[in-house]
Amino acid sequence: MHTPVLRYHGGKYRLSKWLYEFFPKHKTYVEPFGGAASVLLRKERSHGEVYNDLDQDIFNLFNVLRDKYSSSRLIELCHLTPYSRDEFKLAYEFTDEPIERARRTIVRSAMGFGSGAASGHITGFRCEASRKYNTSAHCWAKYPPVLKYVHARLQGVNIENRPAIDCITKHDAIDTLHYVDPPYLFETRTLNNRSGIYRHEMDTNEHERLLSTLTSLDGFVVLSGYNNDLYNDCLTGWRREEKQSRISAGSGTGLRTECVWINEQCSEALKEKGSISMRHTSQGAYITHHIRTESTENKIKSEIERMSLNGDKITKTSIAKSVGLSREQITRRYSHLFEELHSA
């Protein structure tokens, strides 16, 4: 995946490889503050995976992307959507139709300045036609394949829309890994981002309640944030790691020091068994194979439909010749399409 599915405030696309260093081997993976799901989408699959976000627009987007028909329609609509100021303005108008709502969420994210537009934050329109390298419109044209990847990766993921603490406690177990990335404490943010970035912010009392929950869990916990006294005081005995990271800051970028707090169970597991391997090659190969197979199936279905309308005799040999495959490949991988034809 060459770009995140959303330009989202606090997204961890750039930091994901670093974060995986602190992920021990586990059975169940939980992201209670899912956001753009950049960490989930790039990691190797776990036996059980849970994505959760309280924002209805973001939850709706991932629900649409998981479904085969809805994601195909969304990809088609994004392909047909011009990169334009009018589309960007329209994207701020509410609709309760799930696929169109998902499209508007994506349009706001892709065409707006900064990283808050996906969650409804009002921004200006990005129009960078004179850039030396890829313009925003170039990036938009390359976007639909990203959605295909996300659809394939979301298969088998449990997508929830509930309070984060409820999600955490529901799925906690000794072999569960919770990657917790809440809205950061207001006092640790830059002045321009102190409020209004997320639809569901957290005050200090809510952070204290979250920390109390995290310290009582049986599972592994990796918690993201900027360095602060509240976390350090509450998380006695937890390991803290730091890394400088480039963040979105208006129309440019800035550097901040990101922190992760790692609970004792997680630290011990990392010492004993090491962190998960990313296995990008095998994971990427699986996704690429899934997309290519789906594309070939669509070609075969179209050719069957064309020959049927023309009254031509439909055989595996004739279809193989039309789509550029051998009859053996058709028989081995796509026989089910002909079974569907005979049962129709």
Phi, psi and omega in degrees: 000112189274353180205151179293154180292331176223144167276100193234136183299126181082005180299149187248029181302312182290335184263357190301317181298320178295317182297323182299338178297340183251011179262108176285167175298140188206170178260315183242138180242130184232128170244096184285337173245076194293319182053230182280359176059028184297327179287314179300313188292338183258350182272162175293154182294144170257167179302315176232139182224137181231123172251133180221137171208140184278339180290121184296323179295317182290316176301316180299317180302312182289329175295318178295316182295332181287327184281136185297308182293312184298319180293321178298317179293320178297316179298318178298316181294321178295321177298325182273351183277121177287155175277098188214155179296323180296318178296321180296316179295318179300327185295344178273352178277139184283141169219145179260006176281118191304314184291316178293324177298318178296318179300317181293325175298316179295317181299315178301315182296315186284327188257354181263157174288153175070198187236011182260354187294327182301325181265018172096359178294132183285124178225175175275170180275132178278114178228095189239057187289343184258010180296149182293320182256216183298130173277171178298324179293324176298316180297322179296321180295332181268005189283320184309319178300332177298320180294326177296317178299314183297318178303314181295319182290332183281352179296127181089000179267133176277118184254120185238162181219080185210167177305140187302318182296322176299318179295317181298309184291328179298320189255006182291140175196169184293340179249024176260136173253120176258115170262112190249116184230073186283168169305130186291154177308137183305317186290347179267351184273164172293157185303322183289344185243025184290334181203163173082002180281316179256152174290331182237092179276174178229128175273180184299320179298321179291324175295320179297319178295319178299313181298321177299320178295314184297324182285350181258001187281155174274334186276184177277141179229130169237118187244128180262151176174178168267151183303133181203156184292323182302310181296315182298322181288322183280334188255050178300130180091352178276149177273139178240133177238151183228153176203135174286138183219146176274130182240160174290136179215088184068234180268003179231207179225161177217169179254135173224158176264111178275144177237151166232139173253132187239124184288168187296321178300319181293315180299318180295318180295323179294322178294320186281317190238352181081176181272168177293150172271143183286324181049050181301323184296310181292320179295315180295322179296321179299313182295316180299317178299318180300314182293317180295319179298316179297319179296317179295319177302318180296322177296316180296316179300318179296320181291320176299317180296317180297313181294325178295317179295328180277354181077017180281154177286129184259115177228164178296325180294315181293321178292318180301317180295321183290324185260001175081029176244166174276159178297328179295319178296318178299314182294319185286323189247337190232020180300330182299334179290328178280329174295321177296324180295316182289332181274349183287000000 
